[in-house]
Amino acid sequence: MLKVLKSGFFTSIQDLGRLGYRDMGVPISGAMDSHSVKKANLLLDNNPDAAVLEITMTGPTLLFESPTYICLSGAYLSPTLNNKPIENYQVIKITKGDILSYGKLENGFRSYLAIKGGFRTTKVLGSRSQYFPVTEHRCLKDRNEIDYEETVSFNPVISGIKMGNHFDLDYLEVYKGPEFSILSDNQLASLFAKSFSVSKANNRMAYQLSELIERHKKSMLTSGTLPGTVQLTPAGRLIILMKDGQTTGGYPRILQLSNASINVLAQKKSGDTFSFKLL
């Protein structure tokens, strides 16, 4: 059992998502940076979809009540095990009573804790990903307990890897969206010739960007959206839907992020900048 002594800013259980229910208005959810999750699970010889903890900006304090093995990935939040620094992308042996803590955010925005065998919470609609109201809670709270399988011995094929930070990229690769053709020459110039910054309005549902482009008067019927859909409001605001984003929307869908760029954006925080690169 894993005891949550302190939950941190926003720590949730995530896997690779809840597929097959968008027609009922249920978002995909799942890890915002699936690339980092897959790498950590790979090192532990887990299924790529094994449930992990997604840790946002400020980390939790966690007590392990039985032996296991863990791997951290994604953002680096100065983690320590029993007050001794540990690194990302390393298989780390855990003994009963060990305490994992986090400190200063050094880079990125979301860190992941994978555990041997994955966290064993109840599946809802085929996924362990927390998303309220599909699941009872949207994130972990102090004193929560999470089940995992005790592992006394494990010989990893690879005990660690060196990873470049994909989230250090200063551009997002995008495809043309269904309403791309409504954009004027001025809007196109603004969209691809300048950088944009993440506003304070950013979460698992969507990222709003601080800079505006030229207004528009295009009206349209509510249509389907996906994680990575870039919407343009009448005021010229860009909104990028993320893993918990709604399944439909009424704003023009001018761009669509590649899957790789969703991972990149998931590690951006308020004030970080990037440009769009059309594929």
N, C-alpha and C positions, 0 to 999 in steps of 0.2 A: 504494500500500500504506500502511496505517496501522500504525505500530508502537506497542505498548503499553509505555511505559517504566515506568510504575507503574500498577497496575490499580485502585487505590482499594479501598474497603470491600467493595462488591459491585457489579460492573459486568458487565452481560450484554447479549447481542444479542437483541433482541426485535422482532417485527412485531406484527400484530394477532391472531395466535394460530393454533393448530393445530386446525382444525375437522373434525368427522366421525369422530372416533376415540374418543369418550367411551364407546361401548359396549364398547370393549376396555380401558377403565380409563385411557386417556390424557387428562390434563387439557388444557384449552384453552391454557393458558400465554399468551404474548403480553404486551404492555406493560400494566403495572398501571394507568397513567393514559393510556388510549387517546386521550382528548380532546387532551392536550398533544402527543401524537405526530402526530395528524392535522393539527394547526395548523402544526407545523414542516414536515411533508412538503408541505403546501399551499403554503407560502411558497417552497419549492424546486421547485414544479411536479412533485413526485414522485407516484407512486401512493400512496394513503393507507396501503397495507400495506407500503410500503418499509421494510426493516429499519433499525433505529436502535440506538444504545447507550442502555441504561437504567442510570442512574448513581444509586446509593443512598447518601445521607448524606455520603460522602466521595468526592470525584472523583478520576479518574485523571490521569496525565500522558501525553499522546499526541503522537507525531511524524508529521506528514504527509509522505510521500515523493513526492507528485505533486500538482499543482494541482487544486483543486476548490472547491466552495462548501458552506458548512454553515449550520445554524440550530439554536440551542439553545432548549429550551422546558421547561416544568414548574417544578420547584423552582429557586431561585436560589442557586448555590453559588459566588458571586464568581469567575466564570471570567475567565481572562486568555489572550490570544493574544500570544505572545512578550513576556510580562510586562506587557501593556497591557490594562486592563479592557475587556470586551465585554459586551453585553447579550443577554438572551433575545429571541426573536421578531424577530430581524434577520438578513437574508441577509448572510453574511460571506464575502468572498473569501479563499481559502487559496492560498498559494504553496508551492513545494517547500521543505521544511526548517522550516516553521512548527511551533511547539509550543503545544499547548492544555493549560492547567493549570486546576486548580480550587482554591478557597480555602475560606473560612468559609461554612457553611450559613446563609443569611439567612432563608429561608422555605421551606415545603414539606418534602419528604423525598426525592423522586425527580426527577432532572433527565434530560433527553433530548438526545442529540446526533444530529441528522439530517444526512445528507450527500447531495449531488446524485446521484440515481440509486440511492440506498440501498446498504447494505453487502452485498457479494456473497459470502456464505458459502453452504455447501451446504444445500439444503433437505432436511429429514427429515420425512416424512409431510406434505408440502405447506407446511411452515413453516420459517423460519430461527430461530425462537425457541429459546433454550437452555433445556433442561429435562432434567436427568439422571434416569434412564438412557436416555431417548429419544435425546438427543444425548450426545456423548462427555463433555462438561463442562457444569457448571451455570453457570459464569461465566468471565470472562476472567482470565488470569494474566499476571504480568509477562513481557515478551518475546514475547507473542502478536503475530501479524501478521494484519491483516484486509484483504481485498481490496476495492477500490472503483474505479469507473471514473474515469479522469482527465477533468477538465472544465476547459478553458482559458477558455472564454467562455460566459457565461450572463446573459441579460437578464430578470430576474424581473418578472412583472407587478406585483407588490407587493414592495417590498424590506424591509418591516417593518410590524408592527402593534403597537398597545398592547393589552395583555391584562389584564383583571382576574383576580385569582387565585381561581378557582373553589374552590380548596382552603382558602380562608379561611372558608368556610361553617362554622357551628357546629352544623349538623344534617344528618342523613342521611335522605333520603326512602326509605320502605320500603312494600312491599305485604304483605298478610297471607300467611303461609306455609301450607303444607298442614296443619300441626298447630296453627295459631293458636288453634283452638277449645279446646285443652286448658288454655289460660291461665286462671287464676282472676282474680277482681276485684283481689286484692292484687297479683298478678303484673302485670296490665295497668297498674295504677296506678304500680308501680315502673318499668315499661318505658317509659312515656311521660311521666312527671312529673319525672324526674330526668335528670341528665347522666351519661354514662359516659366513662371514660378508657381510652386504649390502654395495655395492659400492656407489660412488656418482652418478652413472648412474642408477637412479631409478625414476619411475614416474607411472602414471596410465596405461601406456602401458606395462611396464615390469620392473623387478628388475634384474640387473646384480649383481653377487656375486664377491667379490674381489679375493678369492682363486681359483686356478686352480686345476684340476685333470689331470691325464695322457691324452695325446693327442689320437686322433683316426683318422682312415682313412675311416670310413663308409660313403658311399654316398647313397642317397635315393631320391625318388621322393618327390616333395612337397605334404604334407599331412595335414589333418585337425588338428587344435589345439583348446584348450579351455583355459579359465582363469584357472591358476594353473598348466598348462603344463610346465614341466621343460625340457628345451632343452640343449643339449650338443654340443658346437661348435667344429670344428676340432682342435682348439687350446686348448681345455680343459676348456673352459669358460662355466659356468652354467648361463642360462638365464631363469627366471621364468616369464611367461606371466601373465598379470593381466587383469583387466576388459576392458580396451581399447585396448588390444593386438590384433594382426592380427589373422585372422581366419584360415590361413594356414601357414606352414613353412617347410623349407627344412633340418632342423637339427634334429638328432635323439631325440625322445621324451622319455626320459629315466624314468621319474617319473611324477606323477600327484598328486598335492596337494589335500587333502580333502577340502570340502567347509569350514569347521571350520578353517583350517590352512590358507586359503586365507584371512580370517578375521584377523588372527594373524599377517600374513606378512604385511597386509595393514597398520598396526600400527608400523611397524619397519622403522627406518630411517637410513641414512648413518652411518656406524660404528657399528650398532647393530648386535649381533651375535646369531646364532641358529644352531641346528643340525637337521638332517633328521631322522625320526622314521618310519620305514617301517611297514605298516599295513598288 
